[in-house]
Amino acid sequence: MKKILIVCGTGASSGFMAASVRKAAKARKEDLEILARSDYAVEEYAKEIALLLVGPHLSYILPDLERIVAPY
């Protein structure tokens, strides 16, 4: 099972997006775990995720997030 982490500033809007992705994955019979968290959780999940999706309003921290996930 692959894990996808969706982040936004507080985790609220990413929760709505995660629900939509879960529904789509289920319809396609994809074996995915979709997590929705705040951007502060990226370090905690970096080792175990296959994909990181970042809300567009957080584009200013992309370099920091890329640095965190780069080793994985």
N, C-alpha and C positions, 0 to 999 in steps of 0.2 A: 504494500500500500504506500502510495506517495502522499506526502504532506505538502499542502500549499498554505502559506501564511499570507493573509491579507492584512495590511496595516493602514491605520489612519491616525489622526492625532489622539483620539481618546478611545478608539475601538468601537464607537457607536455606528458610524456609517459603514465601517468594514463589516460589521455584523449583518447588515442588510445585504451587502454584496456577497458575503459568504453563503447566506441562505440561498441566493439565486444560483451561485456556482454549485452548491450541493444538489439542488434540484436538477440542474442541467447534467451534472455528473451521474446522478442516479438514472436519469432518462437514457443516458448513453451507456449505462452499465460500466462506468469507469470506477476503478478501485482507488478512490481518493479520500483523504481526510482534509477538510477545509477548516482552517483556524482563523479567527478574527481577533486581532489584538491591537493594542496601542503600539506606536512605533518604539516605545521603550522596551518591548518584549523581544525585539529582533535578536539581541545577543543570546537570550535564553533559548531560542528555537533554532538558531543558525545551523547547528550541527545536524539537525534532523529534518530540515525541510528540503524539498526538491525545487520549489519555486517560491519566490517572494514577490508579491504584488503590492505596490505602494500607491496610495491615493495621490492624485495629481497635485493636490494642495501641499504635499510634502516634498515637492521636487527640490526644494532648497536643501534638504538633508540627504539627497541621494548619494553624494560622495561619501558621507559618513556610513550609510547603510551598506554601500558597496564594499567599503573597507572592512566592515564587520563580517560580511558573508564571503569575501574573497577566498579565505583559506579552505572553504568547504565546497 
